[in-house]
Amino acid sequence: MKQKALCAVQMNWSAEHYRSREAFEAKIRSLLDKCPAKSENLDILAAFPEDVGTPLVLMDSPDWVFRAGSLRSAIIRLAVCYAAQTLKYKLSYRTGLIRSLILARADTAAKAYFETFSGLAREYGIYLAAGSILLPDIISLPDKPWERGNTYQFNLPDVYNICFLFGPDGRIMGYQKKVYLVPDLEDEKGFDIVSGSLSDLKVFDSPFGKLGIAVCLDGFKEDVLQRLVELGANILIQPSANSKPWNRDEQEGWMKSVWTAVDSRGFAYAMNPMMTGCLYDLCFEGQSSILEKNYTGRKTGYSALQPVEHFVKIAEGWNSEEIITVFINDIE
């Protein structure tokens, strides 16, 4: 019987990782190299943080975009660089600047995201929950997303925060749209994206069990967790990017997500890979974790809180880059 490993990637990002497809792939590869190596007797599930693919809108832009002093300034400079395409979508669909820019860069971002994550999943022979990316619905997903030259047709103009799941053959196993958006950041006052539907939630069969994905804020919502449990999910993946300081109050709030999911919502395991570092002046903090409902080892927990049960491993830092791995048992 094969062993199984869960690998949660706490990535520390910056705009520099998105200058080119090669820079992005090099960054993602460097992180996967720190997960366990694939072998005949080991299945691996690696999970990346929320929004890992979103800054791919920056890819191949002029240097002055990367020299911007703030995210707002970078967005304005990027819109200037791609003014014709951005204006076309803005006038055609009456969308805001940021959504129009995402639409203008959707094909470029999608190609880099799919080629990188599907190619590395295939190369490393692993299951890969590729964080998330802001994209419109894709009308027809490619059968071989790792290949260069795929073309993407989008159902415009809605944009979603979507996590894609790849198998060890590199193919897309499925995807999950974020249902609950962060106020003032993702809604019409911020990135101007659209909520996914609770009725569209699904689970994915794997050697680890049935995988359920709740993108960041969704992992706090009772109706999302309940729906995933009803569908049979026993492993929860919560890709996250927390843009608030990782203080005691914030940590207490995060106990209502993956910890609650395994403590009282029926999940056997949960993974919470978190983003750290700054994208221009927008900074992220958080401690990634892997939890097990029946874990009987040493208690631990977030840095400012008392140790509790269920946490099998947790990142030591909240603004660092770390990879945490847990070997798990078969789930009945």
C-alpha positions in Angstrom: 0.0 0.0 0.0 1.3 3.4 -1.0 2.3 6.1 1.6 0.6 9.4 1.2 2.0 12.9 1.9 0.3 16.3 2.2 2.6 19.3 1.4 1.4 22.8 2.2 3.4 25.5 0.6 3.7 28.8 2.4 5.0 31.0 -0.4 6.6 34.4 0.1 5.9 36.4 -3.0 6.9 39.6 -4.7 6.2 41.2 -8.1 9.7 40.0 -9.2 8.4 36.4 -9.4 5.9 37.5 -12.1 8.2 39.3 -14.6 8.1 36.4 -17.0 6.8 32.9 -17.4 10.3 31.6 -16.7 10.6 33.6 -13.5 7.2 32.3 -12.3 8.0 28.7 -13.1 11.4 28.9 -11.4 9.7 30.2 -8.3 7.1 27.4 -8.2 9.7 24.7 -9.0 11.9 25.9 -6.2 9.0 25.4 -3.7 8.0 22.0 -5.1 11.6 20.9 -4.7 11.1 21.2 -1.0 8.2 18.8 -0.9 8.8 15.1 -0.7 10.2 13.5 -3.9 7.8 11.3 -5.8 8.4 7.6 -5.6 6.6 4.4 -6.6 5.4 4.0 -3.0 4.4 7.6 -2.3 1.5 9.7 -3.5 1.9 13.5 -2.9 -0.7 16.2 -2.7 0.8 19.7 -2.7 -1.3 22.9 -2.2 -0.4 26.5 -2.9 -1.8 29.7 -1.5 -4.7 31.8 -2.8 -4.0 34.2 -5.6 -0.7 32.6 -6.5 -1.6 33.1 -10.2 -3.3 36.5 -10.0 -0.2 38.7 -10.5 0.5 36.9 -13.8 -1.3 39.9 -15.3 2.1 41.6 -14.8 4.0 39.1 -16.9 6.2 40.5 -19.7 5.4 44.1 -18.8 8.0 47.0 -19.0 10.3 47.5 -16.1 8.6 50.7 -15.0 5.6 48.6 -14.0 7.7 46.6 -11.6 9.3 49.8 -10.2 5.9 51.2 -9.1 5.8 52.2 -5.4 2.3 50.8 -4.7 -0.1 48.3 -6.1 -2.4 51.1 -7.2 0.4 52.7 -9.1 1.3 49.4 -10.7 -2.3 48.8 -11.8 -2.4 52.3 -13.4 0.9 51.8 -15.2 -0.2 48.3 -16.4 -3.5 49.8 -17.7 -1.5 52.4 -19.7 0.7 49.6 -21.2 -2.3 47.7 -22.3 -4.6 50.7 -22.8 -6.3 49.6 -26.1 -7.3 46.1 -24.8 -8.3 47.5 -21.4 -10.4 50.2 -22.9 -12.1 47.8 -25.3 -13.4 45.7 -22.4 -14.3 48.7 -20.3 -16.4 50.2 -23.0 -17.9 46.9 -24.2 -19.0 45.6 -20.8 -18.9 48.7 -18.6 -16.6 47.0 -16.2 -14.3 48.8 -13.8 -10.6 49.4 -14.5 -9.2 46.4 -12.6 -11.7 43.9 -14.1 -11.2 45.3 -17.5 -7.4 44.9 -17.1 -7.8 41.3 -15.9 -9.9 40.6 -19.0 -7.3 42.2 -21.2 -4.6 40.0 -19.7 -6.6 36.8 -19.2 -5.1 34.9 -22.1 -1.5 35.7 -21.0 -2.2 34.9 -17.4 -4.1 31.6 -18.1 -1.4 30.3 -20.4 1.4 30.9 -17.8 -0.7 29.5 -15.0 -1.8 26.3 -16.7 1.5 25.6 -18.5 3.4 26.0 -15.2 1.2 24.1 -12.8 0.1 21.4 -15.1 3.6 20.9 -16.4 5.1 20.7 -13.0 2.3 18.4 -11.7 3.1 16.1 -14.6 6.9 16.3 -14.2 6.8 15.7 -10.5 4.0 13.1 -10.7 2.0 14.8 -7.9 -1.5 16.0 -7.2 -1.4 19.8 -7.1 -4.0 22.3 -5.8 -2.7 25.4 -7.6 -3.8 28.1 -5.2 -6.0 30.4 -7.2 -6.1 32.9 -10.0 -8.5 35.6 -11.1 -10.0 34.5 -14.5 -13.2 34.5 -16.4 -14.9 31.1 -17.1 -13.0 29.2 -19.7 -15.4 27.8 -22.3 -13.3 24.7 -23.1 -10.5 23.6 -20.9 -7.5 22.1 -22.7 -6.9 18.4 -22.6 -3.1 18.9 -22.4 -2.7 22.2 -20.5 1.1 21.9 -20.2 1.5 22.2 -23.9 2.5 25.6 -25.4 0.1 27.0 -28.0 -3.2 26.3 -26.3 -5.8 29.0 -27.0 -8.4 30.0 -24.4 -11.9 31.3 -25.1 -13.6 33.0 -22.2 -17.1 33.6 -21.2 -17.1 37.3 -20.6 -17.3 39.6 -18.6 -17.5 37.9 -15.2 -14.2 37.2 -13.4 -13.9 34.7 -10.5 -11.3 33.7 -7.9 -10.7 30.1 -9.0 -8.6 27.2 -7.7 -7.7 24.5 -10.2 -6.7 21.0 -9.2 -4.2 19.0 -11.3 -3.5 15.3 -11.4 -0.1 13.6 -11.7 -0.7 13.3 -15.4 -0.9 17.1 -15.6 -4.6 17.1 -16.6 -7.2 19.3 -14.9 -9.2 17.3 -12.3 -11.5 20.2 -11.6 -11.8 23.6 -10.2 -13.6 25.6 -7.5 -14.8 29.2 -7.5 -14.6 31.3 -4.4 -18.2 31.9 -3.1 -17.6 34.6 -0.5 -15.6 37.6 -1.5 -13.5 39.8 0.9 -15.4 43.1 1.3 -13.6 46.2 -0.2 -10.8 43.9 -1.6 -12.5 41.5 -4.0 -16.0 43.0 -4.5 -17.0 46.0 -6.7 -14.9 48.3 -4.4 -11.8 46.4 -5.1 -10.9 43.8 -7.8 -14.5 43.8 -9.0 -14.8 40.1 -9.3 -17.9 37.9 -9.1 -19.0 35.3 -6.5 -19.1 31.6 -7.3 -22.3 29.7 -6.4 -22.8 27.4 -3.5 -24.6 25.0 -5.8 -21.5 24.7 -7.9 -19.3 23.3 -5.1 -18.0 19.8 -5.8 -15.5 17.3 -4.5 -12.7 15.4 -6.2 -11.8 11.7 -5.9 -8.1 11.1 -5.1 -5.9 8.4 -3.4 -6.0 10.7 -0.4 -9.8 10.7 -0.1 -12.4 13.0 -1.4 -10.9 16.5 -1.7 -13.0 19.6 -1.0 -11.7 23.1 -1.7 -12.7 26.2 0.1 -10.8 29.3 -1.1 -9.8 31.4 1.9 -12.9 33.1 3.3 -15.1 30.2 2.2 -13.4 28.1 4.8 -15.0 30.2 7.5 -18.5 29.8 6.1 -20.8 27.1 7.6 -22.8 26.6 4.4 -19.7 26.0 2.3 -18.2 23.5 4.8 -21.6 21.8 5.2 -22.1 21.4 1.5 -18.6 19.9 1.0 -19.3 17.4 3.8 -22.6 16.5 2.3 -20.8 15.8 -1.0 -18.5 13.4 0.9 -15.3 15.5 1.3 -13.0 14.3 4.0 -9.9 16.4 3.2 -10.3 20.2 3.1 -7.9 22.4 1.2 -8.1 26.1 2.1 -5.8 28.1 -0.1 -5.4 31.5 1.7 -3.9 35.0 1.5 -4.4 37.0 4.6 -3.8 40.8 4.2 -4.1 41.7 7.9 -1.4 41.7 10.5 -0.9 38.3 12.1 -1.7 39.4 15.6 -3.5 37.6 18.4 -7.0 38.8 17.3 -6.3 37.7 13.8 -5.1 34.3 14.9 -8.2 33.8 17.1 -10.3 34.6 14.0 -8.5 32.0 11.9 -9.3 29.3 14.5 -12.8 29.4 13.0 -11.6 28.1 9.7 -9.6 24.8 9.2 -9.4 24.1 12.9 -13.1 24.2 13.3 -13.5 22.2 10.1 -11.6 19.2 11.6 -12.8 19.7 15.1 -16.6 19.7 14.5 -17.4 19.7 10.8 -16.5 16.1 9.8 -13.2 16.6 7.9 -10.4 14.0 8.7 -7.6 16.3 7.5 -7.3 19.9 6.4 -4.5 21.9 4.6 -4.2 25.7 4.9 -1.3 27.0 2.7 -0.9 30.8 3.2 0.7 33.5 1.2 3.3 35.8 2.9 5.3 38.8 1.7 4.4 42.0 -0.1 3.0 42.6 -3.5 4.1 46.2 -3.8 2.6 47.8 -0.7 -0.1 45.1 -0.1 1.4 42.7 2.4 0.3 39.3 3.6 0.9 37.3 6.8 -0.1 33.9 8.2 1.0 30.6 9.5 0.3 27.6 7.2 -0.9 24.4 8.8 -1.9 20.8 8.3 -4.5 19.3 10.7 -5.8 15.9 11.5 -9.0 15.2 13.4 -7.6 12.2 15.3 -4.1 13.5 15.9 -2.8 12.4 19.3 0.7 13.9 19.2 2.1 17.0 20.8 -0.3 19.9 20.9 0.7 23.1 19.1 -1.0 26.1 17.5 -0.7 29.7 16.2 2.2 31.7 17.6 0.2 33.9 20.0 -2.3 31.3 21.1 -2.3 28.3 23.5 -1.4 24.9 22.0 -4.5 22.9 21.0 -5.3 19.5 19.5 -5.6 18.7 15.7 -2.6 20.8 14.5 -0.1 18.2 13.2 2.3 20.8 11.7 2.3 24.5 11.6 4.7 27.0 10.0 7.1 28.6 12.5 6.9 32.1 11.0 4.1 34.2 9.6 6.0 36.3 7.1 8.5 33.7 6.0 8.6 31.0 3.3 8.1 27.5 4.6 7.1 24.1 3.4 5.3 21.8 5.8 4.7 18.1 5.1 2.6 15.4 6.9 2.4 11.8 6.0 -1.2 10.5 6.5 -3.0 7.2 6.9 -5.7 5.8 4.7 -9.1 7.4 5.3 -12.1 5.1 5.6 
